[in-house]
Amino acid sequence: MEPFTAASRSDQAAVHAHYRLLDQPAESAVTPKNILAPHRQRTQERMQAQSEVLCVQDGTDLNFANHGGCQGMGLISRNRKSAGTMGIHMHSLLALDAQGVPLGVPHIEYGHLDDEGTKTQRWLRGLRASAELAAPLEKVRMVAVMDREADCFAVMAECRRLSDVELLMRAQHNRSQGKGQPKMFDAIRGQRAQASLEVPVLARSARRSSRSQKAMSKQPARMAKVELRWRQVQIQPTSGFSGEKPLRLNLVHVYEAKAGDAVKPLEWFLLTSLAVNSAHDATQVVQRYRLRWRIEDWHRILKSGCKVEFLKHRKCERIERAVTINAVIAWRLAAMTLLGRETPELPMEVLFSETEIGVLKDFARQNRKKVPQNLGAGVVTMAMLAGYLNRKNDPPPGYKKIWEGYSMLTTMARTYDLALQMLTQKGSWFHHNSEGRNQHKLSPDWICTE
């Protein structure tokens, strides 16, 4: 993405207004929460149209190690041989519909390693944000989806208290079920497989070991044939929660029995408050959890597409405000990509302005391509601006081509708008003096917007 100074196209008033907004005092009302408020409201409106919404929580580190001199930065990692990496930890909530199309990013908060004692609090605040979103919605089931880092009794107990939110979490700890009872992982592993399923596994790059992460070997993408088991488990309160009653949840075990020698078998333990009484229920739990990866895609767009780790502001609160603005842009790109695939029949006006639609149609005509008439074709045509070939056996355009195409589309649309503005002003580019010669005005017919 372009820096704001380039995107504003020399509009100095817009540039000054942008920086005045970001440079408000830390105690001002210009907070990430207030910046998100209009987007949050629109997200809630989109949620109301769904029967089920997945509220996926996750965190990511924004690395600003090469941005020296920025006030307010904290540590995001510590290494054995250095003082650590400076940056910002961002914890977010991404709302998805049942097919995994992003509906919005209604909750974002920031921190760093010095806040390690409040890590659990981030997950709790995310749960409460989900419950606040769910409260005014009618006939919408809200499912909070979380990865292994959220596996603590406090989060599970909070979800029980928040009656508007169902829980779906990948378990990390092999918990006790009570005196004389086997631990929950051991108990479910001893069962016979109750169903089977094919689960696509994404390719994985190799990763070196660090103080905070284990080394990981490179693995190709594959289709894993997994066994499914499910049972009810009883989660015992941990220290500090002696007054709480045990939690009754359903546990779904996903296991790849025949993975081959070259890869590590897939194994998930999924804890949920959703009913699991059949193979269909268990399969739906697995499919919901798989959609958690949408938030990883959104993080990638935010970092690689919007390039938020290259922001050069000198105060941490400035960067947080700018990242929040870019977070909504990244959501739009993610939604554009997935809506184009999942609901291609929607009208182009859902995501494109009138001028952008005109640009895409003109581009198709000039290159002898099929003129787009719906959202799916419009998104593909936009990706073609960035070099996507759209051959018969090509996969759908990915996030990278989408954000590159969208950047080009917005530039071209601004050019069209500028040309129309010039054409409608008094006089014309070809206005002659009044010595009896004809006065010509350029016709706007060359700009097609049908």
C-alpha positions, 0 to 999 in steps of 0.5 A, spaced: 500 500 500 502 507 498 503 512 504 498 516 506 502 522 502 502 519 496 495 516 496 492 523 498 495 525 491 498 532 493 492 534 497 495 538 503 489 539 507 488 532 507 495 530 509 495 535 515 488 533 517 490 526 517 496 527 521 493 532 526 488 526 527 494 521 529 498 526 533 492 527 538 495 527 545 495 520 548 489 522 553 485 524 547 478 521 545 482 519 539 483 512 541 483 505 537 476 504 540 473 510 538 476 510 531 473 503 530 466 505 533 463 506 526 466 500 523 464 496 529 456 499 528 456 497 521 459 490 523 454 489 528 449 490 522 452 485 518 452 480 524 444 481 524 443 478 518 446 472 520 444 465 523 451 464 526 457 468 527 464 466 529 468 471 533 475 469 532 480 472 537 488 472 536 494 476 537 500 478 533 506 481 534 508 488 530 515 488 529 518 495 530 526 493 531 528 497 526 524 503 528 529 506 533 527 512 537 519 511 537 516 513 544 512 508 548 515 501 544 515 495 548 518 488 548 515 483 544 520 478 544 526 476 548 532 473 545 538 469 549 544 473 545 540 480 545 536 485 549 530 483 545 525 485 540 521 492 540 514 492 537 507 492 539 502 486 540 496 486 537 490 482 540 484 482 535 477 480 534 475 478 527 467 476 526 466 471 520 459 468 517 458 461 517 462 460 511 468 464 513 467 471 510 469 476 514 464 481 517 468 486 520 474 487 526 470 490 532 475 489 537 482 491 537 487 492 543 495 493 544 500 491 549 507 488 549 511 483 553 511 487 560 503 486 560 505 478 560 501 478 567 495 480 563 495 475 557 489 472 560 485 478 561 486 480 553 482 473 552 477 475 557 476 482 554 475 479 547 470 474 550 466 480 553 466 484 547 463 478 543 458 478 548 456 485 547 456 485 540 451 479 541 446 482 546 442 486 541 442 481 536 436 477 535 436 469 533 444 470 532 448 464 535 455 467 537 461 462 537 467 464 540 473 461 537 480 461 540 487 457 539 491 454 545 493 460 548 486 461 551 486 454 554 485 456 561 480 455 566 478 463 567 476 463 560 472 457 560 468 460 566 467 467 563 464 463 557 459 460 562 457 466 565 456 470 558 450 466 556 450 469 549 456 466 547 458 459 545 465 456 546 470 453 541 477 452 543 483 448 541 485 445 548 492 445 550 492 442 557 491 434 558 486 436 564 484 432 570 477 430 570 476 428 578 479 423 583 480 416 580 478 419 573 483 418 567 485 425 564 481 428 558 486 426 552 487 419 555 480 418 556 478 420 549 484 417 545 482 410 548 475 410 544 474 407 538 473 412 532 466 414 531 467 418 524 472 420 519 473 426 515 478 429 510 481 436 513 486 440 508 492 441 511 496 448 509 503 448 507 508 450 512 515 453 512 521 451 516 522 455 523 528 455 527 527 455 534 527 461 539 526 462 546 519 462 545 518 457 539 520 450 538 523 449 531 518 446 526 520 442 519 517 444 512 511 440 510 507 440 504 500 442 503 496 435 504 489 432 505 489 429 511 484 423 513 482 424 520 478 420 525 473 423 529 471 421 537 467 425 541 465 425 549 463 430 554 468 431 559 468 435 566 473 440 567 476 441 574 477 448 577 484 450 577 488 454 583 484 461 584 477 458 582 476 454 588 469 457 589 467 455 582 463 449 580 466 444 575 465 445 567 462 440 563 464 441 556 464 437 549 471 434 547 472 433 539 478 429 538 481 430 531 487 425 529 490 423 523 492 415 524 496 414 517 500 421 516 506 417 513 513 418 515 515 425 513 510 429 516 507 430 523 500 427 524 495 432 525 491 432 532 487 437 535 483 436 541 477 441 541 473 443 547 466 446 546 460 448 549 456 446 543 452 440 542 456 434 539 451 428 539 453 425 532 458 425 526 455 431 523 455 435 530 463 433 530 464 435 523 461 442 524 465 443 530 471 441 526 469 446 520 468 452 525 475 451 528 478 451 521 475 458 519 480 460 525 485 461 520 481 467 517 484 471 522 491 469 520 490 471 513 487 478 515 494 479 519 498 477 513 494 482 509 495 487 514 503 486 515 504 484 507 499 488 504 498 494 508 505 494 511 503 497 518 510 495 520 513 500 516 510 506 519 514 511 521 511 515 526 515 517 532 510 515 538 507 509 539 500 512 540 500 514 533 502 508 530 496 504 534 491 509 531 494 508 524 494 501 525 487 501 527 485 505 520 489 500 516 486 494 520 479 496 517 482 496 510 485 489 511 478 487 513 475 490 506 481 486 502 479 480 506 472 480 505 473 482 497 477 476 496 472 471 500 466 474 497 468 474 490 469 466 491 463 465 496 458 469 493 460 471 486 453 472 484 452 479 488 452 485 485 458 489 484 455 495 488 456 491 494 464 492 494 465 497 488 463 504 487 460 507 481 467 509 478 471 503 480 465 499 476 466 503 470 474 502 470 473 495 471 468 494 465 473 499 461 479 495 462 475 488 460 473 491 454 480 494 452 483 488 453 477 483 450 475 480 456 468 478 458 465 485 461 464 483 469 457 483 471 457 481 478 461 481 484 465 475 483 467 477 476 469 484 478 474 481 483 477 477 478 478 483 473 481 487 479 486 482 480 487 482 472 490 489 473 495 486 477 497 481 472 492 475 474 492 471 468 485 468 469 487 462 465 482 456 465 486 452 470 488 457 474 486 457 482 482 463 484 486 470 485 489 470 492 490 476 497 496 478 494 493 479 487 487 482 490 491 488 494 495 489 488 489 490 484 485 494 489 491 499 489 491 500 482 484 500 481 483 506 486 489 510 483 485 509 476 478 511 479 481 517 482 484 519 475 477 517 472 474 522 477 479 527 476 478 527 468 470 528 469 471 533 474 476 537 469 470 536 464 465 539 468 468 545 470 467 551 466 471 551 459 475 545 457 482 543 456 481 545 448 478 552 450 480 556 444 480 564 445 474 568 442 477 570 435 472 566 432 475 559 432 470 553 434 470 552 442 471 544 443 469 540 449 471 533 451 466 529 451 465 524 457 463 518 453 469 515 453 468 513 460 463 508 460 459 506 467 454 502 464 
